[in-house]
Amino acid sequence: GKVGILRAPAINALEVAGAASKSAAGGWLANSDRRVKEDIAPVAGALATLDRLRPVTFRYTPDYLARHPELPDVIYYNVVAQEFAQVFPEAVTPSGETLPDGSPVLQVDTYPALITALAAVRELHAETTALRAELAALRARLENLEPPAPAPHAAR
């Protein structure tokens, strides 16, 4: 039941060698209906979690590129699987491919980082809102303590 496009599928239901595209923008969809979920909880500590991640740029090794001629030798953006596993262990799995020494090449699902980033934006928004309210209160207190500065005179 596995399908491989320009490669033999090893682990995943669909495996593609090299890049893949669609005719229009949009992502792969996943069932996310509340009625099929339980134990729903907000993502907590998102900023602290993101601080533990290290986005990187990299190039593939010459050996890996030789085994994958469909890959261009360019700079890529991603994470290092071994580091990502420290934060999201369930999102790092063997790819089914091995290195010359027989050890598995690891693959990552970076989707948990995206959802954590959304939660971090919410945390930052709440913090910014609180800081703005505190700043407004401090400005009001300051205005009550000292008279406003005179307006500068226009040059004649």
MODELLER restraints for C-alpha pairs under 7 A, 6 or more apart:
rsr = mdl.restraints
at = mdl.atoms
rsr.add(forms.Gaussian(group=physical.xy_distance, feature=features.Distance(at['CA:1:A'], at['CA:13:A']), mean=6.89, stdev=0.5))
rsr.add(forms.Gaussian(group=physical.xy_distance, feature=features.Distance(at['CA:2:A'], at['CA:9:A']), mean=6.06, stdev=0.5))
rsr.add(forms.Gaussian(group=physical.xy_distance, feature=features.Distance(at['CA:2:A'], at['CA:12:A']), mean=6.85, stdev=0.5))
rsr.add(forms.Gaussian(group=physical.xy_distance, feature=features.Distance(at['CA:2:A'], at['CA:13:A']), mean=4.46, stdev=0.5))
rsr.add(forms.Gaussian(group=physical.xy_distance, feature=features.Distance(at['CA:2:A'], at['CA:14:A']), mean=6.01, stdev=0.5))
rsr.add(forms.Gaussian(group=physical.xy_distance, feature=features.Distance(at['CA:3:A'], at['CA:9:A']), mean=5.90, stdev=0.5))
rsr.add(forms.Gaussian(group=physical.xy_distance, feature=features.Distance(at['CA:3:A'], at['CA:13:A']), mean=6.04, stdev=0.5))
rsr.add(forms.Gaussian(group=physical.xy_distance, feature=features.Distance(at['CA:3:A'], at['CA:14:A']), mean=4.92, stdev=0.5))
rsr.add(forms.Gaussian(group=physical.xy_distance, feature=features.Distance(at['CA:3:A'], at['CA:15:A']), mean=6.41, stdev=0.5))
rsr.add(forms.Gaussian(group=physical.xy_distance, feature=features.Distance(at['CA:4:A'], at['CA:14:A']), mean=5.83, stdev=0.5))
rsr.add(forms.Gaussian(group=physical.xy_distance, feature=features.Distance(at['CA:4:A'], at['CA:15:A']), mean=4.77, stdev=0.5))
rsr.add(forms.Gaussian(group=physical.xy_distance, feature=features.Distance(at['CA:4:A'], at['CA:16:A']), mean=5.86, stdev=0.5))
rsr.add(forms.Gaussian(group=physical.xy_distance, feature=features.Distance(at['CA:5:A'], at['CA:15:A']), mean=6.29, stdev=0.5))
rsr.add(forms.Gaussian(group=physical.xy_distance, feature=features.Distance(at['CA:5:A'], at['CA:16:A']), mean=4.79, stdev=0.5))
rsr.add(forms.Gaussian(group=physical.xy_distance, feature=features.Distance(at['CA:5:A'], at['CA:17:A']), mean=6.32, stdev=0.5))
rsr.add(forms.Gaussian(group=physical.xy_distance, feature=features.Distance(at['CA:6:A'], at['CA:16:A']), mean=6.42, stdev=0.5))
rsr.add(forms.Gaussian(group=physical.xy_distance, feature=features.Distance(at['CA:6:A'], at['CA:17:A']), mean=5.47, stdev=0.5))
rsr.add(forms.Gaussian(group=physical.xy_distance, feature=features.Distance(at['CA:7:A'], at['CA:16:A']), mean=6.54, stdev=0.5))
rsr.add(forms.Gaussian(group=physical.xy_distance, feature=features.Distance(at['CA:7:A'], at['CA:17:A']), mean=5.79, stdev=0.5))
rsr.add(forms.Gaussian(group=physical.xy_distance, feature=features.Distance(at['CA:9:A'], at['CA:15:A']), mean=5.53, stdev=0.5))
rsr.add(forms.Gaussian(group=physical.xy_distance, feature=features.Distance(at['CA:10:A'], at['CA:96:A']), mean=4.95, stdev=0.5))
rsr.add(forms.Gaussian(group=physical.xy_distance, feature=features.Distance(at['CA:11:A'], at['CA:95:A']), mean=6.23, stdev=0.5))
rsr.add(forms.Gaussian(group=physical.xy_distance, feature=features.Distance(at['CA:11:A'], at['CA:96:A']), mean=5.38, stdev=0.5))
rsr.add(forms.Gaussian(group=physical.xy_distance, feature=features.Distance(at['CA:17:A'], at['CA:70:A']), mean=6.88, stdev=0.5))
rsr.add(forms.Gaussian(group=physical.xy_distance, feature=features.Distance(at['CA:18:A'], at['CA:70:A']), mean=5.37, stdev=0.5))
rsr.add(forms.Gaussian(group=physical.xy_distance, feature=features.Distance(at['CA:18:A'], at['CA:71:A']), mean=5.58, stdev=0.5))
rsr.add(forms.Gaussian(group=physical.xy_distance, feature=features.Distance(at['CA:43:A'], at['CA:116:A']), mean=6.72, stdev=0.5))
rsr.add(forms.Gaussian(group=physical.xy_distance, feature=features.Distance(at['CA:43:A'], at['CA:119:A']), mean=6.20, stdev=0.5))
rsr.add(forms.Gaussian(group=physical.xy_distance, feature=features.Distance(at['CA:46:A'], at['CA:116:A']), mean=5.43, stdev=0.5))
rsr.add(forms.Gaussian(group=physical.xy_distance, feature=features.Distance(at['CA:46:A'], at['CA:117:A']), mean=6.87, stdev=0.5))
rsr.add(forms.Gaussian(group=physical.xy_distance, feature=features.Distance(at['CA:46:A'], at['CA:119:A']), mean=5.76, stdev=0.5))
rsr.add(forms.Gaussian(group=physical.xy_distance, feature=features.Distance(at['CA:46:A'], at['CA:120:A']), mean=4.78, stdev=0.5))
rsr.add(forms.Gaussian(group=physical.xy_distance, feature=features.Distance(at['CA:47:A'], at['CA:120:A']), mean=5.05, stdev=0.5))
rsr.add(forms.Gaussian(group=physical.xy_distance, feature=features.Distance(at['CA:52:A'], at['CA:87:A']), mean=6.84, stdev=0.5))
rsr.add(forms.Gaussian(group=physical.xy_distance, feature=features.Distance(at['CA:53:A'], at['CA:84:A']), mean=6.57, stdev=0.5))
rsr.add(forms.Gaussian(group=physical.xy_distance, feature=features.Distance(at['CA:54:A'], at['CA:79:A']), mean=6.40, stdev=0.5))
rsr.add(forms.Gaussian(group=physical.xy_distance, feature=features.Distance(at['CA:55:A'], at['CA:78:A']), mean=5.84, stdev=0.5))
rsr.add(forms.Gaussian(group=physical.xy_distance, feature=features.Distance(at['CA:55:A'], at['CA:79:A']), mean=5.00, stdev=0.5))
rsr.add(forms.Gaussian(group=physical.xy_distance, feature=features.Distance(at['CA:56:A'], at['CA:77:A']), mean=5.82, stdev=0.5))
rsr.add(forms.Gaussian(group=physical.xy_distance, feature=features.Distance(at['CA:56:A'], at['CA:78:A']), mean=5.61, stdev=0.5))
rsr.add(forms.Gaussian(group=physical.xy_distance, feature=features.Distance(at['CA:56:A'], at['CA:79:A']), mean=5.54, stdev=0.5))
rsr.add(forms.Gaussian(group=physical.xy_distance, feature=features.Distance(at['CA:57:A'], at['CA:75:A']), mean=6.29, stdev=0.5))
rsr.add(forms.Gaussian(group=physical.xy_distance, feature=features.Distance(at['CA:57:A'], at['CA:76:A']), mean=5.42, stdev=0.5))
rsr.add(forms.Gaussian(group=physical.xy_distance, feature=features.Distance(at['CA:57:A'], at['CA:77:A']), mean=4.55, stdev=0.5))
rsr.add(forms.Gaussian(group=physical.xy_distance, feature=features.Distance(at['CA:57:A'], at['CA:78:A']), mean=6.46, stdev=0.5))
rsr.add(forms.Gaussian(group=physical.xy_distance, feature=features.Distance(at['CA:58:A'], at['CA:75:A']), mean=5.49, stdev=0.5))
rsr.add(forms.Gaussian(group=physical.xy_distance, feature=features.Distance(at['CA:58:A'], at['CA:76:A']), mean=5.38, stdev=0.5))
rsr.add(forms.Gaussian(group=physical.xy_distance, feature=features.Distance(at['CA:58:A'], at['CA:77:A']), mean=6.63, stdev=0.5))
rsr.add(forms.Gaussian(group=physical.xy_distance, feature=features.Distance(at['CA:59:A'], at['CA:73:A']), mean=6.80, stdev=0.5))
rsr.add(forms.Gaussian(group=physical.xy_distance, feature=features.Distance(at['CA:59:A'], at['CA:74:A']), mean=6.21, stdev=0.5))
rsr.add(forms.Gaussian(group=physical.xy_distance, feature=features.Distance(at['CA:59:A'], at['CA:75:A']), mean=5.16, stdev=0.5))
rsr.add(forms.Gaussian(group=physical.xy_distance, feature=features.Distance(at['CA:59:A'], at['CA:76:A']), mean=6.17, stdev=0.5))
rsr.add(forms.Gaussian(group=physical.xy_distance, feature=features.Distance(at['CA:65:A'], at['CA:71:A']), mean=6.43, stdev=0.5))
rsr.add(forms.Gaussian(group=physical.xy_distance, feature=features.Distance(at['CA:81:A'], at['CA:92:A']), mean=6.36, stdev=0.5))
rsr.add(forms.Gaussian(group=physical.xy_distance, feature=features.Distance(at['CA:81:A'], at['CA:106:A']), mean=6.26, stdev=0.5))
rsr.add(forms.Gaussian(group=physical.xy_distance, feature=features.Distance(at['CA:81:A'], at['CA:107:A']), mean=6.60, stdev=0.5))
rsr.add(forms.Gaussian(group=physical.xy_distance, feature=features.Distance(at['CA:81:A'], at['CA:108:A']), mean=6.00, stdev=0.5))
rsr.add(forms.Gaussian(group=physical.xy_distance, feature=features.Distance(at['CA:85:A'], at['CA:91:A']), mean=6.93, stdev=0.5))
rsr.add(forms.Gaussian(group=physical.xy_distance, feature=features.Distance(at['CA:85:A'], at['CA:92:A']), mean=5.77, stdev=0.5))
rsr.add(forms.Gaussian(group=physical.xy_distance, feature=features.Distance(at['CA:91:A'], at['CA:108:A']), mean=5.66, stdev=0.5))
rsr.add(forms.Gaussian(group=physical.xy_distance, feature=features.Distance(at['CA:91:A'], at['CA:109:A']), mean=5.09, stdev=0.5))
rsr.add(forms.Gaussian(group=physical.xy_distance, feature=features.Distance(at['CA:92:A'], at['CA:106:A']), mean=6.56, stdev=0.5))
rsr.add(forms.Gaussian(group=physical.xy_distance, feature=features.Distance(at['CA:92:A'], at['CA:107:A']), mean=5.72, stdev=0.5))
rsr.add(forms.Gaussian(group=physical.xy_distance, feature=features.Distance(at['CA:92:A'], at['CA:108:A']), mean=4.62, stdev=0.5))
rsr.add(forms.Gaussian(group=physical.xy_distance, feature=features.Distance(at['CA:92:A'], at['CA:109:A']), mean=6.56, stdev=0.5))
rsr.add(forms.Gaussian(group=physical.xy_distance, feature=features.Distance(at['CA:93:A'], at['CA:106:A']), mean=5.61, stdev=0.5))
rsr.add(forms.Gaussian(group=physical.xy_distance, feature=features.Distance(at['CA:93:A'], at['CA:107:A']), mean=5.51, stdev=0.5))
rsr.add(forms.Gaussian(group=physical.xy_distance, feature=features.Distance(at['CA:93:A'], at['CA:108:A']), mean=6.63, stdev=0.5))
rsr.add(forms.Gaussian(group=physical.xy_distance, feature=features.Distance(at['CA:94:A'], at['CA:104:A']), mean=5.72, stdev=0.5))
rsr.add(forms.Gaussian(group=physical.xy_distance, feature=features.Distance(at['CA:94:A'], at['CA:105:A']), mean=5.91, stdev=0.5))
rsr.add(forms.Gaussian(group=physical.xy_distance, feature=features.Distance(at['CA:94:A'], at['CA:106:A']), mean=4.48, stdev=0.5))
rsr.add(forms.Gaussian(group=physical.xy_distance, feature=features.Distance(at['CA:94:A'], at['CA:107:A']), mean=5.91, stdev=0.5))
rsr.add(forms.Gaussian(group=physical.xy_distance, feature=features.Distance(at['CA:95:A'], at['CA:104:A']), mean=6.93, stdev=0.5))
rsr.add(forms.Gaussian(group=physical.xy_distance, feature=features.Distance(at['CA:95:A'], at['CA:105:A']), mean=5.74, stdev=0.5))
rsr.add(forms.Gaussian(group=physical.xy_distance, feature=features.Distance(at['CA:95:A'], at['CA:106:A']), mean=5.38, stdev=0.5))
rsr.add(forms.Gaussian(group=physical.xy_distance, feature=features.Distance(at['CA:95:A'], at['CA:107:A']), mean=5.30, stdev=0.5))
rsr.add(forms.Gaussian(group=physical.xy_distance, feature=features.Distance(at['CA:96:A'], at['CA:104:A']), mean=6.72, stdev=0.5))
rsr.add(forms.Gaussian(group=physical.xy_distance, feature=features.Distance(at['CA:97:A'], at['CA:104:A']), mean=5.93, stdev=0.5))
rsr.add(forms.Gaussian(group=physical.xy_distance, feature=features.Distance(at['CA:97:A'], at['CA:105:A']), mean=5.51, stdev=0.5))
rsr.add(forms.Gaussian(group=physical.xy_distance, feature=features.Distance(at['CA:98:A'], at['CA:104:A']), mean=4.32, stdev=0.5))
rsr.add(forms.Gaussian(group=physical.xy_distance, feature=features.Distance(at['CA:98:A'], at['CA:105:A']), mean=5.25, stdev=0.5))
rsr.add(forms.Gaussian(group=physical.xy_distance, feature=features.Distance(at['CA:99:A'], at['CA:105:A']), mean=6.37, stdev=0.5))
